[in-house]
Structure formats: structure tokens, C-alpha cells
Amino acid sequence: MWADGVPNLLIGLREGLEGGLVVSILLAALRRTGAKTSSAPIWLGVLAAGLLAISFGAVLTFSRAELSTTAQEAFGGTLSLIAVCLVTVMVFWMRRTARGLSGELSAKVNDAVQIGAGALALTAFLAVGREGLETALFLWTTVQAAGETTAPLIGAALGIAIAALLCWLIFRSAIRINLGVFFSRTAVLLVVIAAGVLAYGLGDLQDAGVLPGRTWLAFDLTATIPPDAWWVTIIRGVTNLAPNMTWLQVVAYLTFLAVVLTFFFRQASAPAPEKPAAEQPRAERATPRLAKRWIAVAAAVAVPLLAAGVFALAIPSSQAAAQQVTITGTACAPDFAPVKAGPQEFTVVNKSGRSGEIYLIRPTDGGVLGEIEGIGPGTQRTMPVNLAAGEYAWRCQMSGAPDQLSATVAATGSGGVAPAAVVPVSEQDLAGPVRQYQDYVAPQLSTLATQVDALRGTLSAGDPNGAKADWLQAQLTWERVGAAYGSFGDLADAIDGLPNGLPGGVADENFTGLRRIEYGLWHDQSPATLAPIADKLAQDVATLREKLPTVTADPADLPLRAHEILEDSLRDKLSGDASQGADAGYQETLADVDGTRVVLDELAPLLDARRPQLVATAKAQLDTLEQALKATTAGPLTAPLAQRQRVDAAIGQALETLSNIPSLLEIRQG
């Protein structure tokens, strides 16, 4: 995003102006010497310093690309901290020495002219080289923090270009700038940017496991802040702050700002006096041989370039060739290029300004081979995948925009394996299973109505023990319906709601249905007290039977039921939270197993086509769970520890398998 270029424009302008002023001072000092020495050596030194900075940035980028994801985070985080330290030192150094810089450099030029062109080139190289290395490192870290390359680099180039123009005008005496005011005011903005880079770098180190506290979030606003809002984009781009930050990041950010700005504003405004040339340290006036000076200059140009080449040759290429895939506001992965079959790692960069989901698909049938969910604007995510020879494409589903497909690209070669593709499911595909589910639920609710009538009869007869037995049968039938976790909305709460969250608790008038009757029966409330509650229960069941065709018609709900029925059992039944006195959690979970089997059978044809053996594995695990539940006649609140552990282990294993079903049968458009 364009906002990501703002910090780098400021960095390019300030650092470019610093470096440009150094060059201007060198040229002016050379003119004042009165010697007829050419300015070409100065420009050669400047060129060498520029090549050093560019090569340094290239080596950093190449080195990071060859590391694993964890190593990349540790590498980037460490360099971010180094960059913050260098920039902070530079801010204070420039404020202290800006006015004395001219005299210091002039003295060096006077000495260099006495030696020769090589010394003059080396003086320019050393004077500009430090600025270039600082600029390269800080720009690199801000690019990493932004999560994209184009906008930050354009911003930096624009800032450097403006700085070059200003320096030329200053040199020609066309304009005058109060450099002290300029550097003081831009320093404050630079400190703010550095604080954001510091927080980002610490986050990288936490992600890499170098620093603790990755899960200790100070705040997480991702669910409430619209990521596409223009003001969010500006704040994120300028400050490098994220909608979710750890306590370490927040404390470091605020502490850095408070400490650095306090010292900066307290620093004496008077600059240090310039040193006369005669007082320069002896080392600065040393006169090495001319040949050695030229060799040093040549080495300054050649060594960074050779270093980049050594990295390219010495560091083996990673087995999974990384490829960047860009999502823009108008196109889906326009840079998707042909690849060789085998392990791949795609870095998806979202420059669309919207959040959304990205899918790597098989164009022939739309099968999904990999997906990235919830990628925000201005962020990037990595997707590893092993591709066999064939054709592939990307599908981009961004919020508020039509779905887009990339061009189809071929993977060639003999490496790789065919990944398991998930063929998208449509509402029409799930229409048949939904009808089967309705056909199953209808007679279950009819049985429930009969059992509730029996419960009303035993309560009217004043038979609490008979009412307990009738209540249990009605409760188990409700569990077999497979919707006890709330897919029936308010009616589910009326029939089987819990008192949790109600103002009056178990005494609240809105606590009704089967659980309310359970509470009364096991807390010695009279049958006459519970009879009106049973009457209302019968009315609610009758209402649900009438509304059944509409309340269960959403096809997207059915794949969720395969997992959530037992998930509800684990959360409420096996923990004892749902029990109101009967301690019938194991019997209720057995009924939930029956309901899960029904949903699994209805979805089996769709699952077998996408993940063979999943249904068979799940059924075997349900058998194990059923055996563990039947091994005890007690409930989860009173069963021996060994029996509870067997049940917990069996349901955990079954849930791990069943949890794959919602994603396998997720409805995807297009």
C-alpha cells in the first residue's frame, strides 16, 4: 500500500540529505583549496559507497530468503534491533555535530589533496559509506516490517531523489535551509518509525522462539478494527504498529519513545565546535602510499559484489524454491510463473487493500490443494506444498470484490507427488444429505413428544422415580437428534437450555425444559412444581416439529454437526457442566455417538470422494469410544479415574479425525 512508502520516503529524504551534504561539503572544500585537482576521485568514492550499500542490502535479502521460516524471523528481528540502535545513535550524532561537520570534512579534504587522488576518493568513500550502510539496513528492516517491497522502495527512491535535488540547490546557493531545524524535526519522526521497527523486530524474535511471550497479547483488535479502512492503512504504514501486539512489544515501543525523546529534547542545542585541521588525530592525517589508497578504493567496490556472489555459490538452494505470489486490487496472482514439480514454498503477498482467502487449486475440477485464510491487507503468508506435474492456478476471494482466478500455470518435471485435493462442495451437493437428516430428525422428535407425554403422566401421578426414568429416555432421544449444541436456536434453549448466564440461575423463569426438570427431580422438588414445566416442554417440542423443515435447512450446518455433536459432549457432558444432578453424562454421550454416526453416514459419499478411509477411521474410533462409555455404569462425576481417562482419550482421538470434515465439506462458490 502507498502508506507503506511514507516512512521510507522520510528515511530516504533525511539519510539522502545527510549523505548529499557530506558530498557537497567535500566538493566545496576541494574548490576552496585552490588546487587544480579533479573532483572525479570524490565521485568515485561516492560510487563505491553506493555500491557497498546496495550490495549490503542484496546480501541481506538473499541470506534471509535461504533460511527457514523460523530462522528468517530470528534473522530479521536481530537486524531490526541493530538498525534501531544505529539510527538512534545517528540521530544524536547528527544533532551534535551537524554544524561542525563542514570543518571536519574540509580538514580531511586538505590532507587528502596533499596525498593524491586515491586519498581523496577514499575520504569520500569513508564519509559516505557509513551513511549508505545505515540507510541500507534501516530501509531493509522497514521493508520487512511493511510486508511488501514496491511501495517502500518507491518511497525511499523518491526521498533520495528529493534530497539530491535539495543538495544540488544548496551547493549552487540557490536555496538556504535551516539544517539544524530540519534534522531536529525529522529526528522526532525517525524515532517514531524506529520505535515501530523495534516492536516489529521483537515480534519476529518472539515468533522465532528466541524471546518468550508470543501468546501474551496486550491487545488484539483484529476482530473489531476494519483492516481495509484507510486510516488503519495509514497508521500501520507510518508506524509499523499491528492490530495485535504482545506485552513485550507494547512496553518496548512506549519505553523507547519515552527514553529516546526525553534525552533528545534535553540535549543541549549548541553544537560541538569544529576541530581545526591541525588538531585532527594523527591517524586521520596518516599518509599511506598512493597505490594502497587506490587498492582500498577498488576493494570497496569489488568486495561487496564478490560477497553477494559468494553467498549465491556457497549457500545451497533450498529444496522448496520460494516464489512470490502477489494479490493486487485488480488481479489474482499476476506474477504466478511456471515451476518445477516437487516441494514448493509460495509467499502470498496481499496488496489488494482487502482481506480475504487465497486458494491454490487444480483448474480441471477446482480441487483445493492449499489455502490461506484471513490474510489481511499489506501482509504476507507462506504456503508450503508438494506439487506433481500438472496444471495449477490461484483463486482469490477478497472481501467486497468478485472472486478472481489467476492464469493456469504448469508444473513440469518428474519430482513431487500429487497432493490430496479437496473438491469444492456446493449447496446442491449437500441438499441430499440435508433431506436425509430431516427425514431422520422428524421421527426422533415424534418419539421425544411421546416420551415427554409419558414424563408429564408420571409427574401428574406424583411418581418422582418414574419421572426420573422417563426424563432420562427423553433426554437421550434429544441427544440423538444431534442438535443439542444450539442449531435449533431459541427452541433448543427452551427444550434443553442450561442456567449458565441467566440472571436468576436455576431459579430464573427462563430456565426451562429437560435440564430444568432434571434439576427439580434431583433436588427434591415436588412433581406438582415440575408439572407446568413439563407442559411447556411439550408445547416447545410440538413447535419445533412444526418448524423443522425451515430450522434445519441450511446445508452449511450439516458438516459442522459431524464434529460439534461430540465436541459439545466433551465440553458439557464429560466435564459435568451440563449435569443438573443426574450425572448421566456418559449415557448422554453414548446417545451423541449415535447422532454422530447418523450424520457421518449421510455425509459418507462426499467424504469418501475427498478423503478415502476417513469415514472408516472415524467409525472405528467411535466404536472405541462406545466401548469405553459402556465399561462403566457411573457418570463422569463419580466414575473411577482410569475409566474417565479411557473415555477422554477415546473422544479426543475421534474428535481429531472428525475435525477434518468441516473444512473438507466447506461450501465454496466459484
C-alpha positions, 0 to 999 in steps of 0.5 A: 500500500502507498502508506507503506512508502511514507516512512521510507520516503522520510528515511530516504529524504533525511539519510539522502540529505545527510549523505548529499551534504557530506558530498557537497561539503567535500566538493566545496572544500576541494574548490576552496583549496585552490588546487587544480585537482579533479573532483572525479576521485570524490565521485568515485568514492561516492560510487563505491559507497553506493555500491557497498550499500546496495550490495549490503542490502542484496546480501541481506535479502538473499541470506534471509530468503535461504533460511527457514521460516523460523530462522528468517524471523530470528534473522530479521528481528536481530537486524531490526534491533541493530538498525534501531540502535544505529539510527538512534545513535545517528540521530544524536550524532547528527544533532551534535555535530551537524554544524561542525561537520563542514570543518571536519570534512574540509580538514580531511579534504586538505590532507587528502589533496596533499596525498593524491587522488586515491586519498581523496576518493577514499575520504569520500568513500569513508564519509559516505559509506557509513551513511549508505550502510545505515540507510541500507539496513534501516530501509531493509528492516522497514521493508520487512516490517511493511510486508511488501517491497514496491511501495517502500522502495518507491518511497525511499527512491523518491526521498533520495531523489528529493534530497539530491535535488535539495543538495544540488540547490544548496551547493549552487546557493540557490536555496538556504535551509535551516539544517539544524531545524530540519534534522531536529524535526525529522529526528522526532519522526525517525524515532517514531518509525524506529520505535515501530521497527523495534516492536516489529523486530521483537515480534519476529524474535518472539515468533522465532522462539528466541524471546518468550511471550508470543501468546501474551497479547496486550491487545488484539483488535483484529476482530473489531478494527476494519483492516481495509479502512484507510486510516488503519492503512495509514497508521500501520504504514507510518508506524509499523504498529499491528492490530495485535501486539504482545506485552513485550512489544507494547512496553518496548515501543512506549519505553523507547519513545519515552527514553529516546525523546526525553534525552533528545529534547534535553540535549543541549542545542549548541553544537560541538565546535569544529576541530581545526585541521591541525588538531585532527588525530594523527591517524586521520592525517596518516599518509599511506602510499598512493597505490594502497589508497587506490587498492582500498578504493577498488576493494570497496567496490569489488568486495561487496559484489564478490560477497553477494556472489559468494553467498549465491555459490556457497549457500545451497538452494533450498529444496522448496524454491520460494516464489512470490505470489502477489494479490493486487486490487485488480488481479489474482496472482499476476506474477504466478510463473511456471515451476518445477514439480516437487516441494514448493514454498509460495509467499502470498503477498496481499496488496489488494487493500482487502482481506480475504482467502487465497486458494491454490487449486487444480483448474480441471475440477477446482480441487483445493490443494492449499489455502490461506485464510484471513490474510489481511491487507499489506501482509504476507503468508507462506504456503508450503506444498508438494506439487506433481506435474500438472496444471495449477492456478490461484483463486482469490476471494477478497472481501467486497470484490468478485472472486478472481482466478489467476492464469493456469500455470504448469508444473513440469518435471518428474519430482513431487507427488500429487497432493490430496485435493479437496473438491469444492462442495456446493449447496446442491451437493449437500441438499441430499444429505440435508433431506436425509437428516430431516427425514431422520430428525422428524421421527426422533422428535415424534418419539421425544413428544411421546416420551415427554407425554409419558414424563408429564403422566408420571409427574401428574401421578406424583411418581418422582422415580418414574419421572426420573426414568422417563426424563432420562429416555427423553433426554437421550432421544434429544441427544440423538437428534444431534442438535443439542449444541444450539442449531435449533436456536431459541427452541433448543434453549427452551427444550434443553437450555442450561442456567449458565448466564441467566440472571436468576440461575436455576431459579430464573423463569427462563430456565426451562425444559429437560435440564430444568426438570432434571434439576427439580427431580434431583433436588427434591422438588415436588412433581406438582412444581415440575408439572407446568414445566413439563407442559411447556416442554411439550408445547416447545417440542410440538413447535419445533416439529412444526418448524423443522423443515425451515430450522434445519435447512441450511446445508452449511450446518450439516458438516459442522454437526459431524464434529460439534455433536461430540465436541459439545459432549466433551465440553458439557457432558464429560466435564459435568457442566451440563449435569443438573444432578443426574450425572448421566453424562456418559449415557448422554454421550453414548446417545451423541455417538449415535447422532454422530454416526447418523450424520457421518453416514449421510455425509459418507459419499462426499467424504469418501470422494475427498478423503478415502478411509476417513469415514472408516477411521472415524467409525472405528474410533467411535466404536472405541469410544462406545466401548469405553462409555459402556465399561462403566455404569457411573457418570463422569462425576463419580466414575473411577479415574482410569475409566474417565481417562479411557473415555477422554482419550477415546473422544479426543482421538475421534474428535481429531479425525472428525475435525477434518470434515468441516473444512473438507465439506466447506461450501465454496462458490466459484 
